[in-house]
Structures are given as C-alpha cells and as structure tokens.
C-alpha cells in the first residue's frame, strides 16, 4: 500500500504533471474543509435542537406554575377586596349611634382587621431559571427580560404584604384582644366546628368612640387598599408572562 502511494506521488512530480498534483491537493483540502463545515453545521443543528427542546420544557413548566398562580392570586384579590369593603363599612359605623349597631354585624366586619390573607406562588421553576444559565435558553428577548424581573416584582408585593401583616398583628389584634371577645368574631368564620359566642359582650360604645380604634381603622384601611393595588399589579404582570409564554409555545 505504501509503495503504491509513493509511486503515485512520484508520478505527480513528473514533467507536466505538477499542475495536476496541485489541483488534486487543492481539491483534497476543499473536501476536508467542506467536510469539517458540514460536521460543525450538523453539530450546531443538533445542539440548537436540544436547546429548543430544553427551552420548551422550561417554558411549559413555567406556564403550569403561572396558571396555578393566577388562580391563587384571583382568590386573594377577592378576599382582599372583601376586606377593603368591610373596613369601609366599619368606617361608616364611626358616624352612627353605637346603640343602633347590631353587634353580630360588627363581629362579621372586624375579621378584616384580624387576619391577613397571603400569597405564596409556585416559584420553584422560575427561581431556578432566573438564577441559573437556563435563562439564556429562552430565545425571546422580551420574555427573557420579563422573567428576569419577576423576583423584583414579587419583592415589591411581598414588602407591602409584610407591612400589612405586621401592622395587623402588632396593633389591631392586641387592641381587640383587650377590648373585644375573640369568640364573637371567630364564630362568624366558616369553620367545621362552631365555637359559639362569648358570654362577654363587646363595648361598642367605647370602641367606636376610641381614638386608638379610629387610628387603627384608618391605617388598616389604607394598608389594605395599597395591598389590593400591589396584588392587582402582580396579577397583571403574571398575566403578561402567561400571554408571552403561550405565544412562544405556539410558535
């Protein structure tokens, strides 16, 4: 075999065959380069196909989480809206004669100052995406940007939620523990077992004329309105992400 190649090489260097040898060598180089380029192109295509498959899986999982999150935040908005309505009704009672107010109605209103509904979204997938190299797999630049902003958006919501929670638990709850029987307002909640009403009555005349209660009510109403606004803003942001995810998955 080696003898044959040596013979061919010598034949190329015979007079008049140098150009043939150069053309042959150039052709070999071209074939090698083309082969390498084709191999690289196939490798790139395979890598792009794998990345797209991974991207689709990530986007699908994100969509599942945000569909669930939208359902949860819709329930939260409904609850917080009811709280705001109840607080506004309590504010109206400040201008009425306490003796004309039904204590059972009052019981049903003050739970808006005692409990703070919270939102705990499914965020495992998005946190793993945002805080890893997986974010680079998202091909749509606008979607990638909005996904990267999620921690900041949720952080804005969480700060308002925490402020409201701490106010209700540090100011409103201690006030009512001191001036109103817990059994009464708890008996208005939907529980499997009714605990009944307290044998003690709340002093509505004192509470509705107390400046401290009025201040708690004013602050609580303002915080609840702010909480409702930031929750609606977060819902709109989630809706935006869902729309963008749907568009990308339907390509």
C-alpha positions as CSV (number, residue, x, y, z in Angstrom):
1,X,0.0,0.0,0.0
2,X,2.8,2.4,0.9
3,X,4.6,1.5,-2.3
4,X,1.5,2.5,-4.3
5,X,1.2,5.9,-2.6
6,X,4.9,6.6,-3.2
7,X,4.5,5.6,-6.9
8,X,1.5,8.0,-7.3
9,X,3.4,10.8,-5.6
10,X,6.4,10.3,-7.9
11,X,4.1,10.3,-10.9
12,X,2.7,13.6,-10.0
13,X,6.1,15.2,-9.9
14,X,6.9,14.0,-13.4
15,X,7.3,16.7,-16.0
16,X,3.9,18.3,-16.9
17,X,2.0,16.8,-14.0
18,X,2.8,19.4,-11.3
19,X,-0.4,21.3,-12.1
20,X,-2.4,18.1,-11.8
21,X,-0.9,17.4,-8.4
22,X,-1.6,21.0,-7.2
23,X,-5.2,20.7,-8.4
24,X,-5.5,17.3,-6.7
25,X,-4.1,18.7,-3.4
26,X,-6.4,21.7,-3.5
27,X,-9.4,19.5,-4.2
28,X,-8.5,17.4,-1.2
29,X,-8.2,20.4,1.0
30,X,-11.5,21.7,-0.2
31,X,-13.2,18.4,0.5
32,X,-11.7,18.3,4.0
33,X,-12.8,21.9,4.8
34,X,-16.3,21.2,3.4
35,X,-16.5,18.0,5.5
36,X,-15.5,19.9,8.6
37,X,-18.0,22.6,7.9
38,X,-20.8,20.1,7.4
39,X,-19.9,18.3,10.6
40,X,-19.9,21.6,12.5
41,X,-23.2,22.6,11.0
42,X,-24.7,19.2,11.9
43,X,-23.3,19.6,15.4
44,X,-24.7,23.1,15.7
45,X,-28.1,22.0,14.4
46,X,-28.2,19.1,16.9
47,X,-27.2,21.5,19.8
48,X,-29.9,24.0,18.7
49,X,-32.5,21.3,18.6
50,X,-31.5,20.1,22.1
51,X,-31.6,23.6,23.4
52,X,-35.0,24.3,21.9
53,X,-36.4,21.0,23.4
54,X,-35.0,22.1,26.8
55,X,-36.5,25.6,26.3
56,X,-39.9,24.2,25.5
57,X,-39.8,22.0,28.6
58,X,-38.8,25.0,30.8
59,X,-41.5,27.3,29.3
60,X,-44.1,24.6,29.7
61,X,-43.3,24.2,33.4
62,X,-43.3,27.9,33.8
63,X,-46.7,28.1,32.3
64,X,-48.1,25.4,34.6
65,X,-46.9,27.3,37.6
66,X,-48.3,30.6,36.4
67,X,-51.7,29.2,35.5
68,X,-51.9,27.9,39.1
69,X,-50.6,31.2,40.5
70,X,-53.3,33.2,38.6
71,X,-55.9,31.0,40.2
72,X,-54.4,31.6,43.7
73,X,-54.0,35.4,43.2
74,X,-57.6,35.7,41.9
75,X,-58.8,34.2,45.1
76,X,-56.5,36.6,47.1
77,X,-57.8,39.6,45.3
78,X,-61.4,38.6,46.0
79,X,-60.5,38.2,49.7
80,X,-58.7,41.5,50.0
81,X,-61.4,43.3,48.1
82,X,-63.9,42.0,50.7
83,X,-61.6,43.2,53.5
84,X,-61.5,46.7,52.0
85,X,-65.3,46.7,51.7
86,X,-65.6,45.6,55.3
87,X,-63.1,48.3,56.5
88,X,-65.0,51.0,54.6
89,X,-68.2,49.7,56.3
90,X,-66.5,49.9,59.7
91,X,-65.5,53.5,58.9
92,X,-69.2,54.3,58.2
93,X,-70.1,52.9,61.7
94,X,-68.0,55.5,63.3
95,X,-70.6,58.1,62.5
96,X,-73.5,56.1,63.8
97,X,-75.0,55.8,67.3
98,X,-73.3,52.7,68.8
99,X,-76.6,51.6,70.3
100,X,-78.1,51.3,66.8
101,X,-75.4,48.9,65.6
102,X,-76.0,45.2,65.6
103,X,-73.1,43.5,67.4
104,X,-73.4,40.4,65.2
105,X,-72.8,42.7,62.1
106,X,-69.8,44.2,63.9
107,X,-68.4,40.7,64.5
108,X,-68.5,40.0,60.8
109,X,-66.6,43.1,59.9
110,X,-63.7,43.2,62.3
111,X,-62.1,40.0,60.9
112,X,-60.7,42.3,58.2
113,X,-58.5,43.8,60.9
114,X,-57.6,40.4,62.4
115,X,-56.5,38.3,59.5
116,X,-54.2,38.9,56.7
117,X,-54.6,36.7,53.6
118,X,-51.2,36.0,51.9
119,X,-50.0,34.8,48.6
120,X,-47.4,32.0,48.2
121,X,-46.9,31.5,44.5
122,X,-45.3,28.4,43.0
123,X,-41.9,29.9,42.2
124,X,-39.5,27.0,42.1
125,X,-39.2,26.8,38.4
126,X,-38.9,30.5,37.7
127,X,-36.3,30.9,40.5
128,X,-34.3,28.0,39.1
129,X,-34.4,29.6,35.7
130,X,-33.7,33.2,36.7
131,X,-30.8,32.2,38.9
132,X,-29.1,29.8,36.5
133,X,-27.8,29.6,33.0
134,X,-31.2,28.2,31.9
135,X,-32.3,31.8,31.4
136,X,-30.0,32.0,28.4
137,X,-32.0,29.2,26.7
138,X,-35.1,31.5,26.5
139,X,-34.8,32.7,22.9
140,X,-37.4,35.5,23.0
141,X,-35.5,38.5,24.4
142,X,-38.6,40.3,25.7
143,X,-39.8,37.2,27.6
144,X,-36.3,36.7,29.0
145,X,-36.3,40.3,30.3
146,X,-39.7,40.0,31.9
147,X,-38.8,36.6,33.5
148,X,-35.7,38.2,35.0
149,X,-37.8,40.9,36.5
150,X,-40.1,38.5,38.4
151,X,-38.1,38.4,41.6
152,X,-38.2,42.2,41.8
153,X,-41.9,42.4,41.0
154,X,-42.7,39.8,43.6
155,X,-40.4,41.5,46.1
156,X,-42.5,44.7,45.7
157,X,-45.6,42.8,46.5
158,X,-44.0,40.9,49.5
159,X,-42.9,44.1,51.2
160,X,-46.5,45.5,51.2
161,X,-47.8,42.2,52.4
162,X,-45.3,42.1,55.2
163,X,-46.0,45.7,56.3
164,X,-49.8,45.0,56.4
165,X,-49.3,41.7,58.3
166,X,-47.0,43.2,60.9
167,X,-49.4,46.1,61.5
168,X,-52.4,43.9,61.9
169,X,-50.6,41.6,64.3
170,X,-48.8,44.3,66.3
171,X,-51.6,46.9,66.5
172,X,-55.1,45.6,65.5
173,X,-55.0,42.2,67.1
174,X,-53.7,43.4,70.5
175,X,-56.3,46.1,70.6
176,X,-59.2,43.7,70.0
177,X,-57.8,41.1,72.4
178,X,-58.1,43.7,75.1
179,X,-61.4,45.3,74.1
180,X,-63.5,42.6,72.3
181,X,-64.2,38.9,72.8
182,X,-62.4,36.8,70.2
183,X,-65.1,34.2,70.4
184,X,-67.6,36.5,68.8
185,X,-65.8,37.4,65.6
186,X,-64.4,33.9,65.3
187,X,-67.9,32.5,65.4
188,X,-68.6,34.3,62.2
189,X,-65.9,32.5,60.3
190,X,-66.6,29.4,58.2
191,X,-65.3,26.6,60.4
192,X,-66.2,22.9,60.6
193,X,-66.9,23.3,64.3
194,X,-68.7,26.4,65.7
195,X,-67.2,27.7,68.9
196,X,-70.2,29.7,69.7
197,X,-70.4,33.3,71.0
198,X,-68.8,34.6,74.2
199,X,-70.8,35.3,77.3
200,X,-69.0,38.6,77.3
201,X,-70.2,41.4,75.2
202,X,-68.1,43.9,73.3
203,X,-68.3,47.5,74.4
204,X,-69.1,49.0,71.0
205,X,-69.8,52.4,72.5
206,X,-66.3,52.6,73.9
207,X,-64.6,51.1,70.8
208,X,-66.4,53.3,68.2
209,X,-65.6,56.4,70.2
210,X,-62.0,55.4,70.9
211,X,-59.3,57.4,69.0
212,X,-57.0,54.5,69.0
213,X,-59.5,52.3,67.2
214,X,-60.2,55.0,64.7
215,X,-56.4,55.3,64.0
216,X,-56.1,51.6,63.7
217,X,-59.0,51.6,61.3
218,X,-57.7,54.4,59.2
219,X,-54.2,52.9,58.9
220,X,-55.6,49.4,58.3
221,X,-57.8,50.6,55.5
222,X,-55.0,52.5,53.8
223,X,-52.7,49.5,54.0
224,X,-55.4,47.1,52.7
225,X,-56.1,49.4,49.7
226,X,-52.3,49.5,49.0
227,X,-52.2,45.8,49.4
228,X,-55.1,45.4,46.9
229,X,-53.4,47.6,44.4
230,X,-50.0,45.9,44.5
231,X,-51.7,42.5,44.3
232,X,-53.6,43.5,41.2
233,X,-50.4,44.9,39.7
234,X,-48.7,41.5,40.3
235,X,-51.6,39.7,38.7
236,X,-51.3,41.8,35.6
237,X,-47.6,41.0,35.4
238,X,-48.3,37.3,35.7
239,X,-51.0,37.6,33.0
240,X,-48.4,39.3,30.8
241,X,-45.9,36.5,31.4
242,X,-48.6,33.9,30.6
243,X,-49.5,35.5,27.3
244,X,-45.9,35.7,26.3
245,X,-45.3,32.0,27.3
246,X,-48.3,31.0,25.3
247,X,-47.1,32.9,22.2
248,X,-43.6,31.3,22.5
249,X,-45.0,27.8,23.0
250,X,-47.3,28.2,20.0
251,X,-44.6,29.1,17.6
